[in-house]
Amino acid sequence: MELLSSWGPVAAVDGHAVLGVAAVATGMVLTPGPNMIYLVSRSIAQGRRAGLVSLAGVATAFLVYLAAVTAGIAAVFAVVPALYTAIKLAGAGYLLWLAWQAVRPGGAPVFAPRQLPEDGPRKLYAMGFLTCLLNPKIAVMYISLLPQFVDPDRGHVATQSFLLGLTQIAIAVTVNGLIAMSAGGIAAFLARRPAWLRIQRYAMGTVLAGLALHIAADRTRAVAV
């Protein structure tokens, strides 16, 4: 199964790579982090419109990361394999940390109502952008995890990186948008049914831990553009 690109004569992305990126992206976006906390808090405090404006800033930051990876950050790791290995293991370690954060007792509920001052659209957008740009989860995703799904035998590496990055962005924006639009309802639902929150936490913790172990055990080398 392949997704072909018209940008090059032999550029293609393996369908399994797309599914792998989709699994990583889904696991990470459903695990509470800076992006989710900011979007949910704004949606509950100021309404859906504020959440969507904030999400636009988050999406812009995703595109910045994607542009950097497409420009050839992965080539640095191909030249310095030890750096690639170190960052890959750091990425696996960070996923394990996220898994622990998802299941550890006493974590602060993401959907708990918070009293926040009302911000205008420009500040909402800027804060969404900065929250995502400085989010270590996203840095790990693009710098350490995404390049591992690129196969140089399938053609232009930059094109593959771009298509795989778009997969991550589509999933992250869609899921975050749904969460922002329904944050109030989710908060009320979880307040009445705390068992569902525990199920979500343990399911995501298991997924992230599995991905971390798979990445740590992987022995493939970085590829250059």
VENJOKA-V653632 format. One record per backbone hydrogen bond with DSSP energy under -1.0 kcal/mol. NH is the residue of the N-H (numbers start at 1). CO is the residue of the C=O. E is the energy in kcal/mol with one decimal. If there is no record, write none. Layout:
nh=NH co=CO e=E
nh=NH co=CO e=E
//
This chain:
nh=3 co=13 e=-3.1
nh=5 co=11 e=-1.6
nh=12 co=154 e=-1.1
nh=13 co=3 e=-2.6
nh=15 co=1 e=-4.0
nh=18 co=14 e=-1.7
nh=19 co=15 e=-2.3
nh=20 co=16 e=-2.3
nh=21 co=17 e=-2.7
nh=22 co=18 e=-2.6
nh=23 co=19 e=-2.3
nh=24 co=20 e=-2.3
nh=25 co=21 e=-3.1
nh=26 co=22 e=-2.5
nh=27 co=23 e=-2.5
nh=28 co=24 e=-2.4
nh=29 co=25 e=-2.6
nh=30 co=26 e=-1.8
nh=37 co=33 e=-2.7
nh=38 co=34 e=-2.4
nh=39 co=35 e=-2.6
nh=40 co=36 e=-2.9
nh=41 co=37 e=-2.4
nh=42 co=38 e=-2.3
nh=43 co=39 e=-2.3
nh=44 co=40 e=-2.6
nh=45 co=41 e=-2.2
nh=46 co=42 e=-3.0
nh=47 co=43 e=-1.4
nh=51 co=47 e=-1.6
nh=52 co=48 e=-2.4
nh=53 co=49 e=-2.3
nh=54 co=50 e=-2.2
nh=55 co=51 e=-1.9
nh=56 co=52 e=-1.7
nh=57 co=53 e=-1.3
nh=58 co=54 e=-1.8
nh=59 co=55 e=-2.7
nh=60 co=56 e=-1.8
nh=61 co=57 e=-1.7
nh=62 co=58 e=-1.9
nh=63 co=59 e=-1.8
nh=64 co=60 e=-1.6
nh=65 co=61 e=-2.1
nh=66 co=62 e=-2.5
nh=67 co=63 e=-2.5
nh=68 co=64 e=-1.9
nh=69 co=65 e=-2.3
nh=70 co=66 e=-2.7
nh=71 co=67 e=-1.7
nh=72 co=69 e=-1.4
nh=73 co=68 e=-1.0
nh=75 co=72 e=-1.1
nh=76 co=73 e=-1.3
nh=78 co=74 e=-1.4
nh=79 co=75 e=-1.7
nh=80 co=76 e=-1.9
nh=84 co=80 e=-1.7
nh=85 co=81 e=-2.6
nh=86 co=82 e=-2.4
nh=87 co=83 e=-2.5
nh=88 co=84 e=-2.6
nh=89 co=85 e=-2.6
nh=90 co=86 e=-2.1
nh=91 co=87 e=-2.5
nh=92 co=88 e=-2.4
nh=93 co=89 e=-2.7
nh=94 co=90 e=-2.3
nh=95 co=91 e=-2.1
nh=96 co=92 e=-2.1
nh=97 co=93 e=-2.1
nh=98 co=94 e=-2.5
nh=99 co=95 e=-2.4
nh=100 co=96 e=-2.3
nh=101 co=97 e=-2.6
nh=102 co=98 e=-1.9
nh=103 co=99 e=-1.4
nh=104 co=100 e=-2.4
nh=112 co=109 e=-1.0
nh=124 co=120 e=-2.5
nh=125 co=121 e=-2.6
nh=126 co=122 e=-2.2
nh=127 co=123 e=-2.9
nh=128 co=124 e=-2.2
nh=129 co=125 e=-2.4
nh=130 co=126 e=-2.6
nh=131 co=127 e=-2.6
nh=132 co=128 e=-1.8
nh=133 co=129 e=-2.7
nh=134 co=130 e=-2.3
nh=135 co=132 e=-1.4
nh=139 co=135 e=-1.8
nh=140 co=136 e=-2.5
nh=141 co=137 e=-2.0
nh=142 co=138 e=-2.3
nh=143 co=139 e=-2.7
nh=144 co=140 e=-1.9
nh=145 co=140 e=-1.9
nh=146 co=141 e=-2.8
nh=148 co=145 e=-1.2
nh=149 co=146 e=-2.0
nh=150 co=147 e=-1.4
nh=154 co=151 e=-1.8
nh=155 co=152 e=-1.3
nh=160 co=156 e=-1.9
nh=161 co=157 e=-2.8
nh=162 co=158 e=-2.2
nh=163 co=159 e=-2.5
nh=164 co=160 e=-2.8
nh=165 co=161 e=-2.4
nh=166 co=162 e=-2.3
nh=167 co=163 e=-1.6
nh=168 co=164 e=-1.9
nh=169 co=165 e=-2.6
nh=170 co=166 e=-2.8
nh=171 co=167 e=-2.1
nh=172 co=168 e=-2.9
nh=173 co=169 e=-3.0
nh=174 co=170 e=-2.0
nh=175 co=171 e=-2.8
nh=176 co=172 e=-2.6
nh=177 co=173 e=-2.4
nh=178 co=174 e=-2.3
nh=179 co=175 e=-2.4
nh=180 co=176 e=-2.8
nh=181 co=177 e=-2.4
nh=182 co=178 e=-1.5
nh=186 co=182 e=-2.8
nh=187 co=183 e=-2.6
nh=188 co=184 e=-2.0
nh=189 co=185 e=-2.5
nh=190 co=186 e=-2.9
nh=191 co=187 e=-1.7
nh=192 co=188 e=-1.2
nh=193 co=189 e=-1.5
nh=196 co=193 e=-1.3
nh=198 co=194 e=-1.6
nh=199 co=195 e=-2.0
nh=200 co=196 e=-2.3
nh=201 co=197 e=-2.3
nh=202 co=198 e=-2.4
nh=203 co=199 e=-2.4
nh=204 co=200 e=-2.4
nh=205 co=201 e=-2.2
nh=206 co=202 e=-2.1
nh=207 co=203 e=-2.1
nh=208 co=204 e=-2.6
nh=209 co=205 e=-2.2
nh=210 co=206 e=-2.3
nh=211 co=207 e=-2.3
nh=212 co=208 e=-2.4
nh=213 co=209 e=-2.2
nh=214 co=210 e=-2.1
nh=215 co=211 e=-2.5
nh=216 co=212 e=-2.5
nh=217 co=213 e=-1.7
//
